[in-house]
Amino acid sequence: MTIKNTVRDYGQRYRPRMACLKKAEAVLLEMQDPKTGVKSQPQRLVITTIPHAIMGEDIVAWLAEKFNVDAQEARSIGSMLVAFGYIYALQDHKRLVIKPDASLYRFQTPYFWPAQQWPVEDTDYAIYLAKRNIRKKGMLELHEQEQYNRLHKWMNHKWDFIVMQAKEQYRAGKERKKPDRVVFDCQERAYWVVHRPPPGTVSAMDYGLERLVDPNANETKTPDVYERIMIFTQQSIMRPRVKSSVSIAALVKFSITFKNHDPFLAKCLPSNPWITDDVTYWTLNMENVEIPTKMRVERWTFSFAELLSDPRGRNDFRHFLKKEFSGENLAFWEGCEDLKWGTADTMKDKAQHIYKTFLARGAPRWINIDGKTMEVTVKGLKHPHRYVLDAAQTHIYMLMKKDSYGRYMKSPVFKDTQKNAISPEEHKFTDSQVEQNAKKRQPSLSPIALRELEEQQRAKLAASGPVDITQVMSKLSKQGKETPPPPPPKK
C-alpha cells in the first residue's frame, strides 16, 4: 500500500480523540500479551490456515474481566475497538462490531493504527480499488464500484499511473505465501472499511472539518499576547465565584434528577434504538405525538425550560394559557425565538410585526410589560437586530415561569395529560434480531432534505387552504402605492 504524507494532516493529533486512541492502544497491547492477553491460535478459514486468530467471545470475556463490567458493556468496548480499526473481522468485514460467538478476528498491525496520523488520500484508495478490481476481475461490491467510477472520472489524468501501481502491488502480493497474502489483504481491506465505510455505516473516524492552524503550536510571545493574558486574568478575578461544594451539590442534584431519563444510563423503553435499531422509541417520542409517554411528561415537571423545549409540552401549556386568556404571552415568546433564530432577510419585517401585534398601543394581542422595558425595546426597534426584543422576552418568560407555570402544574389540563400518558412495555431482542435490524438500517435524510419536504408540505397546505380576500387586496393596494407613476408622454 502506497501512503504519501505530502499533505499536512490537521486531523487526529489536534483533537482530544488522540488521548482516547492512546488509551485504546494501551488496552490493545495488554490484549496481545502472550501470558495475560486474549488467547490466539491458528484457525482454518475455508482452505487457508490464518495465524494468530482470536474469537469474538474470547475478546468480550477478556474485556469483561479486565474492566469488571457486564457482557453488554464489554461488547460495546470491543465494537469501539473494531470501529477504530484496531481489531478486524476475517469474515463479516462490513459490520464494524464484535460478535460474542466463534467469529474470527485478528489484531490490526500497528502500521494501520489511526494514531499513526496517515492522511487518507484518494490516490491510495484508487490504487486499492484498482487492485481489488484486478483480483475480483471486475466484480466489485456496489458501493466500491461507484467509488471506482467516481475516482476514475476524477483522476483520469493519472489513471495509468494508478493502474500500474495496482498491478505492481498485485504482482508483489502473489509472490507471498498464501496465509501471509490473505492476512495482508484482510488488513488492508479493514483499513479502508474503517476510513471509507459503506453507505449507512457510521464512521468513527469522522472528526469534523479540518483546522487551518495548529492550536497546540507554541504562540510567539509578543506584547499583544501578554496584554491578552492580563485582560483575561483581570476578568477572571472580577468574575463571580461559587463555592465548589455548592456547584458539586448542584451537579449531583442534576444527575439524580435526569439519571432515569438518560438512555445510556437507564433502561430505555420500549428499547434502546442506538443498540437495537428499533424505531418504536422515536415513534412514541415524536414532536407533536397525540399521547406522550409518562417519562416525557415527567420531564415537564423538572423546570419551565424543559416544558418549553418540548414541542408537545409547549402545545399543552398553550392550551392551558388559552383557557386563562393569557395565550399572548407564549405567542410573544415564540415570536421572539423565531426572530432570534430566523433568517436575516426577514428579521426587520418580523420585528415590526411582533411590535404591532404585541407591543404597540391598541395591539390585538397586547402584553403587559413595565415602562422601562418598553422604553428599551422601542428604542432598539429603530435599528432592529436579532436580540432587540431580549429584554421584553425575558420579562415575559419570568412572568410565565413564576405565575403561569405553577398554576399549570396544578391544573386539570396537566393532570389529564399525566393521567393519559402511556408507559410502553419493554421489547426484548435476541442477538440475531439485533443483527437483522442492523442489516435493515438505512441512512436518515439530511436536514436540508427534511427542510425542503417541510416547505413543500407548507406550500401544499397554503395552496389548498381558503384565501383571505382582504389580505390579498391589502397587498395589492400596497404594491400599487409603491409602484412609481408612469412618465408623462413625449410631445
N, C-alpha and C positions, 0 to 999 in steps of 0.2 A: 504494500500500500504506500503510495507516494503522498507525503504530507509536507507542505511548504509553509513555513512560518514567516512569510514575507510581509503579510499584513499584520499590523499590531492589533492584538486582541484586547478589547475592553470589556470582557465578559466575566468569567467566573472569579478571577482573582480580585476584582474590585467589588465583589458582592459579599454580604455576610454569609452566603452559602458556602464559601470556601471553608469556614470553620466547621460546617456540617459535613463537608466532604472529607476533611481531615479526620473527623471522628469516625465516619463510616469506614475509612481506610484502616484505622486502628482496629476496629471490630473485625474487618476482613482479615487482617494479619493474624489476629487471635484465632479466627476460624480455620486458617491454613496451618496452624501449629500441628506438627505430626503427633504430638502426645495428647494435648488437651483440646485440639480443634475438632472439626467435623471429619468423620471417617470417610476417606475416599478410597476407591479401588477401581480397577479396570472393569468396564461394563461393556457388554456386547450390544451394539446398535446396528440392527439389520445384520450385515455380514462383516462389519468393521468393529474392532475392539478399541474403545475410547479409553485412554488412560486418565486416571485421577478424576473419575466421575463421582458425583455425590447425588444423593436422593433428596427430594424436597422435604420428606418427612423428617429426615435427619437434620436438615437446616432449621426447620421450625422447632424441633425438640432442643437443639443446641441453644438457639436464641431464647427459648422459654426458660431454660435452666440458667443461662448466663445472666439475664436481666430480671429473673424471678417474676415473670409475667405469665398470663394465660396464653393458650394456643392462638387465640384470635389476634392478640396484640403481637405475638411473635410472628405470626403470618404477615401482619401489616409491616413490621420492620423488615422482614425478608423481601416483601414486594417492593419496598422503598429501595433496597439494595439492588434489586433487579432493574427497577426503573432508572436508577442512576448508572446502570451498566457495569456494576461490579460482579454480578453473577448473571449468567445467561443460560437459557434453556437449550437443550440439544434437540428437542422435538418440536414442541409448540412454541416457536420463537416469536410469534406475532404478539402474544399476550405477555405483557411485562408484569407478571405476578408469580408468586410462589404457590405451587400446588402441594398440599400436605399429603402426598402419596409417593408412589415409587417413580415419579417422573425424574428424569436425569437432568442434572445441571453441572456446570463447571465454573470455576473461578476465572474471571477475565484477567488477561495478562496486564501487568501494570502499565504497559505501553499505551493501552487504550483507556486508562482511567481518566475521568473528567478533570481531575486536578492537574493533569499534565498540561492543560491550557492550549491544546492544539486547536487552532481555528478551523472550523468545519467549512471547507471550501467546496464550491460546486464542481470544480475541476476534479477533485478527488472522488466525489460522488459519481460524476460522469464516468470516470475510469472504472469504478466499481460496478456500475450498471452495465457498461460495455463488456466487462469481463464476465459478468453473470449471463449476459445475452449470448456470449460465445459458448459458455459452458452449457446453458439450457437450450441452445440452438433456437433462440428467438422466443422461447416460451416463458416470458417473464410474467410476474403477477400483474394485476390490473393497475394498481397504483404505481408500480415500478415502470410499467410500460408508458404510463402517462408522463412520469418524470423523465424517462429516457427520451421521449419525443420532444418534450419541452427543452431539455438541455441540448439535444441535437440541433434544434432550431436556433437556440440562443448562441451556442458555441460552434456554429457551423464553420467559422473561420479557422478553428484549430481542432476540428474533429478528427482529422487524420492523425494528429499527434496523440489524441486521447485513445483512439483505436490501437495505435502502435504500442502505447504503454500497456493497454489492457492485454494485448497479445503476448507481450514480453512477460507480464506478471503471470498470465495463464500458463505459459510455457515453463516458467520457473517453478510454478506450483506443481506441475505434473512430474517434475523430477524428484519431488519429495516422496517419502513413504506415505502410503495411503492413510494411516492413522493421523500422521502429522498434517497431511493435507486437509483432512476432514476437520481437525481441530482448528487449524488456521482459518478455514472457510467459515466455521461457526463463529469464531472470534470476530472476524471482520463483519459478518452479517449482523451479529449482535450489536456491534458498534454503530452501524448505520440504522438499525431498528430503533436504537435509543435516540440518535441525533436526527434521523429523518423518519419519524414514526408513520405508520399507515394512517389513512383518514379515520377519524373517530377515536384515535388514541391520544390521550393527554400526555404531552411531552413534559417530563420532569426537568429537562434542560432548558425550557423556555424561561429566560430570566429577564424579559423585557427589552427595552430599547438600549442600544449601546451608548455608553457615556463618551463624551468628546474629550474629557480630561480625566486624569487620574486623581481621585480625591485623597489617595494615600500618599501622594508625592509631597516632598518637603517644599513648603512655600518659602519663597525668597523673602528674607526679613527686611522690610522697608519701613520707613516712618508711618506709612498708611496702615501697615499690619499692626504695629504697636498701638496706633490710635484706635483701631477697631477693637483690639483686646481691652484697652482701657474703657471704652464705651460699654462693651459687653459686661465688664466687671462691675462698673457703676450701676448698670441696670440690674444686674444680679443682686447687688447689695440692697437696692431700693425695692426689689420685688417682695411682696408679702409672703411670709413663710407660714407653713403649717407644721405642727409637731409630727414627728414620724409615727408616734403612737396613734394620733388621730387619723392620719392617712392610711395606716395599716388597718385600723378598725373599719374604715370606710370600704377599703378593698375587700376585707373579709366579709362584710355585710353584703356587698355587691355580689361576691362569688357565691355566697349561700343562697341569695335571692334567685340568681339566674342559673344555678347549677342544674336544676331539673329541666331547664329549657335549652340546654346546650346539647345538640345531638351527638357530640363527640364525648361528652362526659356522662350523659344519662341515656337511658333507653329511649329510642325514637320510635313513636307509634305512628302508623302500624308497622313500619320497618324503616331502617336507615337507608335512604336512596343512594348514599355515597358508597355503600357496601353491596347492597342487593340489586341496584339498578331498577328498583320498583318505583314507579312514578305515583303511587297512591298518595304518598305524603305530600307531593306537590299539588295533586288534585284537591285534597282536603284543605290545603292552605293557600288556595288561590286568593288574589287580591280582594275580589268582591264576591266571595262564595256566600251562598244564602245562609247556611248554618255553619258557624265556626266551630272549632274544637274547644274543649274545656281548657287545654293548655294555652291556647291563643287568647281566650277571654281572661284567663288568669293574669296574663302579662299586662292587660289594660289596668289592673289594679296596682301595679308597681309604681307607676308615675304617670303624670299627664303627658309627658313627652312620648312614652310608649303608646299611649292611646292615639295620639295624633300621627305617629309614624306608621300605624297600621291602617291602610285604606278602609278595611272592614270596620274597625273600631271608630274611625272618623265618621263613617256613614251612620253608625249607631248614635254617636254623640250629636250629629247634625239633626237626626230625628228627634232627639230629646230637646235640643235647643229650639226647634220649631214649635214644640208644644209649650215652651216657656216664652215664645215670642222674642227670642234673642238670637235667632239664626244669623243675623247680620254680622255678629262678632266673628264666627267661624268663617263666614264668606269673606270678610275683610282679611283675615289671617291667610286664607288660601290665596287670595288675590295678591297679597304681598309676597308670598312664596313663589307664585308664578312670575311676578315681576323680577324677583331676585335671581331665579334660575332660568328665565326665558331667553329668547334671542334678543340681540342688541337692536335690531332694526325696529322692533315693536315696543321697545322699552318706553319711549316717550308717550305713545298712544295709551299704553296700559296704565301708566302713572296718572294721566289725565282722566282716564275712565274710572279708576279707583277713587280719585278725588271727587269727581262729580257724583259717584254712586254712594259714597260713604261719608265724605268729609265736608262737602260744600253745604251752604245754607239751603234748607229745603230739599236735601238729598233724599231720594226714595228709600234708602236703607241707612239712614244716618246713625252713626255710632257715637257714643259718649266718651270723649277723652278730655283731659284737663286743658286749660288755656295755654299753658307753657308748651306742652307737647304739640298742640295745634299750631302755635306760632312757629316753632322749629320746623314742622312739616310743611307749612305753607311757604315759608322762606326757602326751603330746599327744593320745592317743586318749580321754582323759577328756572333752575338748572337741574332737571331730573337725572337721576342715575339709579343703579340697581338697589342701593341701600338708602334711598331717600325717605322711605317710609319705615325705617327700622325703629324709630322712637315710638311711633304710633302702634306698630305691630307688637313691640314688647309690652306696651301698656295694655293692649287688648289681651295678649297672651297671659299676662299675670292676672288680669281680671277673670278670665275663664278658669285659670288654674286655681285661684283662691276661692272663687264663688261657684261657678257652674260645675266644675269637676266634682267637687264634694257632693253636690246635690244629685249629680248624675249617678254616682256610685250607690246612692240610696233610692234611686228612682225605680219605678216598675219597669221602665224600658230596659235598664241594665239587668235587673233581676230576671226578666223574661228571657233575655238573651243568654244569661248564665244558666238558666234552667233548661233551655232547649239545646244548649251546646252538646256536642257529641263527644264521646270518648272512644276512639277506634280500638278494635281488638288487635292484638299483635299477630303479624303474619310471619310465620317461621319458614325459612327456606333452607333446603339442604345445599351442600356444596355443588352438586350437579346443577341444581336450579339456579344458583348464583352464577355459575359459568354460562348457562344457557341465556340468562338475562344479559350478561355482559356481551355475548355474541350478537344480540339484537340491538345493542347500543348504537345510537346514531348521533352525529354531532348536532348540537342545537343551532337554531338560526341566530345569525348575528344581530346585535342591537339595531343596526341600520335597517336590516330586512324587517325586523319586528316593527320599527317605527314607520316604515313605508306601508306595511299592512294596516297599521292603526289609522294612518292618514287616508288610505283607500276606504276603510270602513266608515270613517267620519264623512268622507265625501259622498258615499252612497247614502248614508243616513240623511245628510243635508239635502241631497237631491230628491229623496223620497218623501221628506217631511213637508208640512204645509209652508207656504210662502207668506210672510208678513208684508202686506202690500204697503203699509205705512213706512216700514223701514226702506223698502225699495224706492218709494217716492222721495223720501228724505235724502237718500244717497244721490238720486238723480238731480234733485234740486241743488245739493251741494256741488255736484260736478258742473252744473250749469252756471253757478256763481263763480266757480274757479276758472271756467273757460273764458279766455280773453275775447273781447268783441271783435268782429271781423273788421279788416281795414276798409277805409272808405274807397269807393270805386274811383278808378282813374278817369280823369276828364279827357 
